[in-house]
Amino acid sequence: MTRIVFLPHEELCPEGAVIDVEPGVTVCDAALNNGVEIEHACEKSCACTTCHVIVREGYDSLAEADELEDDLLDKAWGLEPESRLSCQAVVGDKDLVVEIPRYTINQVSERH
């Protein structure tokens, strides 16, 4: 099992979250399956940036982003060198520390 530590986010997980997942799952699915309601306006099809995260530790264990993901990330709020779309970042065998940015470019929250 691989451990993902989600740093505290004011709205999505104020206390932060620590979850254990099997390698091969995306960071987005890991979050959603464990009560961290990260936005994913395009239904995880790599067509938006609402699931943008910053991988603070373990970034190098992720497969490289493809050209489409890189192009989309250029539009993300708060882009950093360790930014990924969580719907495309597949968990490997190294633990991760993930920050969910405070804002997205989404005009309206998809959460109900």
C-alpha positions in Angstrom: 0.0 0.0 0.0 1.1 3.5 -0.7 0.3 6.4 1.7 -1.0 9.7 0.4 -1.0 12.6 2.8 -3.4 15.4 1.8 -2.4 18.7 3.4 -5.2 20.6 5.1 -7.5 22.5 2.8 -9.9 25.0 4.3 -13.0 23.5 2.5 -12.2 20.0 1.3 -10.3 18.5 4.3 -9.7 21.1 7.0 -7.8 18.6 9.1 -5.9 17.1 6.2 -6.2 13.4 5.4 -3.9 10.4 5.4 -5.0 7.5 3.2 -3.5 4.2 2.1 -4.2 3.0 -1.5 -3.1 0.4 -3.9 -0.6 1.5 -6.5 -2.3 2.1 -9.9 -5.1 4.3 -8.7 -5.1 8.0 -9.6 -4.7 10.6 -6.9 -8.2 11.9 -7.8 -9.8 8.6 -7.3 -7.9 8.0 -4.1 -9.2 11.3 -2.8 -12.8 10.8 -3.8 -12.9 7.2 -2.5 -11.7 8.4 0.9 -14.0 11.4 1.5 -11.8 14.2 0.0 -14.2 15.7 -2.5 -11.7 17.2 -4.9 -13.4 18.9 -7.9 -13.4 17.1 -11.2 -15.6 19.1 -13.6 -14.7 17.1 -16.7 -15.4 13.7 -14.9 -11.7 12.9 -14.9 -11.2 13.0 -18.7 -8.2 15.3 -18.7 -10.3 18.2 -20.2 -10.1 20.8 -17.4 -7.9 21.8 -14.5 -10.3 21.6 -11.5 -8.5 18.6 -10.1 -5.1 20.4 -10.1 -2.9 19.4 -7.2 0.7 20.1 -6.1 2.7 17.0 -5.2 5.0 18.2 -2.4 6.7 14.9 -1.8 7.0 11.9 -4.1 6.6 13.8 -7.3 9.4 11.9 -9.0 7.6 8.6 -8.4 4.8 9.6 -10.8 4.9 8.9 -14.5 5.6 12.0 -16.5 2.7 14.1 -17.6 1.8 13.8 -21.3 1.5 16.8 -23.6 -2.2 17.3 -23.1 -1.9 17.4 -19.4 1.0 19.8 -19.6 -1.0 22.1 -21.9 -4.0 22.1 -19.5 -1.7 22.7 -16.5 -0.6 25.9 -18.1 -4.1 27.2 -17.4 -4.3 26.1 -13.8 -4.4 28.6 -10.9 -1.2 28.6 -8.8 0.9 26.4 -11.2 4.1 25.1 -9.7 6.8 22.8 -11.0 5.3 19.9 -9.0 1.8 20.5 -10.3 -0.3 17.6 -11.8 -3.9 16.9 -12.7 -4.9 14.5 -10.0 -7.0 12.6 -12.5 -3.9 11.8 -14.5 -1.4 11.2 -11.7 -1.2 7.5 -11.1 0.0 6.4 -7.6 3.2 4.3 -7.7 5.0 2.7 -4.8 6.3 5.8 -3.1 4.3 7.8 -0.5 3.0 11.2 -1.6 2.3 14.5 0.1 -0.3 16.4 -1.9 -1.6 19.9 -1.6 -4.9 20.9 -3.1 -4.7 24.6 -4.2 -7.1 27.0 -2.6 -8.6 28.1 -5.9 -9.5 26.6 -9.3 -10.4 28.3 -12.5 -13.9 26.8 -12.2 -16.5 29.5 -12.0 -19.0 27.4 -10.0 -18.3 24.6 -7.6 -19.5 21.2 -8.7 -20.1 20.0 -5.2 -23.7 19.7 -4.0 
